Amino acid sequence: MFDASSARVVLLAVVVVLAFAQPVPSSTADDRSTGAATAGGDVGPTIGSTVQRHPSSAGATADALRSVRADAVHDRGLTGSNVEVGVIGRGFDADDRVMAPHVVEHRRIGGDPGSTAHDTAVAEVVSETAPSADLYLAGVGRTPTPEEYATAVKWLTDQGVDVVVDSGSYFPSVAGDGSRITAAAEAAAAEGVVFVTSAGNYADRHWAGTGTADGWVSFAEGDAANHLADGERVRGRVTARLRWQSAADYDLYLYRRLPNAPDRVVAKSTADETGPGVSVEGIDVAVPQGRYYLAVYADDPVATPGRVQVFAANHGLEHATAHGSMVAPATSDRVVAVGAAANGERAAYSSLSENGTVDLLAPANAGTRAMDLAGTSAAAPYVAGTAALMASGDRDPSPERVETILERTADGDDGSIDALAAVEATQGADRPAAGADDPATDAGVDASTAATADRAASTATAERPARNRSDDGTRNATRDDGRDDGSVRPDGSNTADGEGTDADGGRSGSEDERSGRSDDGGDEARDDRAANGDRRRGGDGRDTDDSGGRQASVE
């Protein structure tokens, strides 16, 4: 006969045996231990690819999937089966336990990727939005040339992918390369591929306005100095681009404000030739801690100064213009440019086209195993995954139709994606008649959605204004023009401001998270995925980074 003490001993023994009998994931031994890698969004202790091919039940990714109603699509049996999605990025962690079960093939086309966290996270978001889709990964490295980028896109189209997503923005270092990158994306769309990209995080890092016939360009009345980070101290990598299309010859300068002394030019781009297309000057330099500003000078007098644009890839600008802040490949009307949404509205930093539009909005956050992803980098893969859900069930809508349906079924004035409405519209369009039941539909969607689909299809070219986008390239050159000795300075530079001693020290590699400023040492680049991928979330919710860019410079 067991007394109470004996019963407790037996029960404890059973619990211990059961605890040791529980299966342990094979990847547990080599799990990453960094904070970014273990942040919310992990799928948890799953066993086998079948379980791992379902969305996370915790973290920002799951919240975002519920907000766009992707979870409701999964509940109806549509998870992206028989759909192939290509992901372009710097590089990927092939052993990532969330992403790996979905990957069919992985090819490295460019050079060393540096960190792979950013683009691994992008692929994870796709795999959780469309958990049964197959992934093809194309790594283009930290500094891809347009040729390498085109090779990556062609390799993916040759694999027969239905959707491609690239959560990067490109700031080329050679004039015309932006157009070549965009052309590669458009070639994929021409092959029937839905090409999705991030719109960019540059609404507060871009300025556009009328140039000047002679002398310094004014960013505001009486102010020809456009301070980085509103005049706060910054250090590390500064990436800036100036572009225009006119007969003018503009030069780009980066000045450092000094206390009780003339401001000093620390970098400049002053090539003296112009062409019939877009002309670009570019600066990529690592700077010590200090206060810096950009200035633009018209080297030769002209009758028609034209429009001028300035980008600061990693720093907010004192004078900023949101319209026109997209860069390649988001500037193409043939791709789906995705902005970042916070609480259902466009985030203030999210880039816009020349007309002040963006194709779609999607959640600006994703808690993945690889890292916490934020900004338009996080938004783009939600849309790519939704496009994969739309293609489920042996349907193959054209890129134009996918974009049309996504836009017409989007929620609210700002156009946040609604995955369930988009899938219902796609399926409803395939039904023979409203009210007819389609036994082949694996999700069993009600036929009343045919009206939604018809409405979406009939407005393919309609009410939303054209994006009126543009591309750029860039060239770098310097010459000794006498404007680097402090003798000639832009109006508004306010040099003798008594700011105190300006520290020249400080290594390239730290960051001001409050403003999302990057302080690295490499040659800078890409938008959401800009640098090495070991990003921290800046105070404005965007991804920020610690490293450098690309030949077709990518942030």
MOVENUR-V647050 format. One line per field, one symbol per residue. ss: DSSP state (H for helix, E for strand, L for the rest). psi: psi as a letter, one per 30 degrees, with the letter a starting at -180 (. if undefined). burial: 1 if it has 24 or more other C-alpha atoms within 12 Angstrom, else 0. A space follows every 50 residues. Layout:
ss = ???
psi = ???
burial = ???
This chain:
ss = LLLHHHHHHHHHHHHHHHHHHLLLLLLHHHLLLLLLLLLLLLLLLLLHHH HHLLLLLLLHHHHHHHHLLHHHHHHLLLLLLLLEEEEEELLLLLLLLLLH HHEEEEEELLLLLLLLHHHHHHHHHHHHHLLLLEEEEEELLLLLLHHHHH HHHHHHHHLLLLEEEELLLEEELLLLHHHHHHHHHHHHHHLLLEEEEELL LLLLLEEEEELLLLEELLLELLELLEEEHHHLLEEEEEEEEEEELLLLLE EEEEEEELLLLLLEEEEEELLLLLLLLLEEEEEEEEEEEEEEEEEEEELL LLLLLLEEEEEELLLLELLLLLLLLLLLLLLLLLLEEEEEEELLEELLLL LLLLLLLLLEEEELEEELLLLEEELHHHHHHHHHHHHHHHLLLLLLLLHH HHHHHHHHLLELLLLELLHHHHHHHHHHHLLLLLLLLLLLLLLLLLHHHH HHHHHHHHLLLLLLLLLLLLLLLLELLLLLLLLLLLLLLLLLLLLLLLLL LLLLLLLLLLLELLLLELLLLLLELELLLELLLLLLELLLLLELLLLLEL LEEEL
psi = kkaeeeeeeeeeeeeeeeeffkkkkffeegkkgleefglkfkfailjlfe efhllkglleeeeeeefggeeeeefggjggkgkkkkkklelkjfgkfeee ffkekkkjeaakfbkgeefeeeeeeeffeifgkkkkkjkgafikleeeee eeeeeeeffglekkkjhlkkilgkkffeeeeeeeeeeeefggkjjklkfl hgeggkkkakalfkakkkflkgjgkjkkhhglkllbkkjkkkklilfljk kkkjlkkkkhlklkkflljhkgklafakkkkkkjkkllkakllkkkkjek klejfakkkkkjfgklkejljekggllkgffkffljkklkkkhflkkffk llaeggllelllkgljjleeljklafeeeefeeeeeeeeeflhgkiklee eeeeeeefglklffhkkjeeeeeeeeeeffkelkfkkjffjffhkkfffe eeeeeeefhegbeklkfhllllalkkllljgggggffklkkgfieighfl kjkfakljflkjfeghkkiafakldldfgdbffillklfgflkllgaabl eikk.
burial = 00000000000000000000000000000000000111111111010000 01111110111111111111111100111111111111111111011111 11111111110011111111111111111111111111111111111111 11111110111111111111111111111111111111101111111111 11111111111110111111000111111011111111111111111111 11111111000111111111111100011111111111111111111110 00001111111111111111111111111111111111111101011111 11110111111111111111111111111111111111111110111111 11111111111001111111111111111110000000001111111111 11111110010000001111111111110000110000111111100000 01000001111110111111111111111111111111011111111111 11111
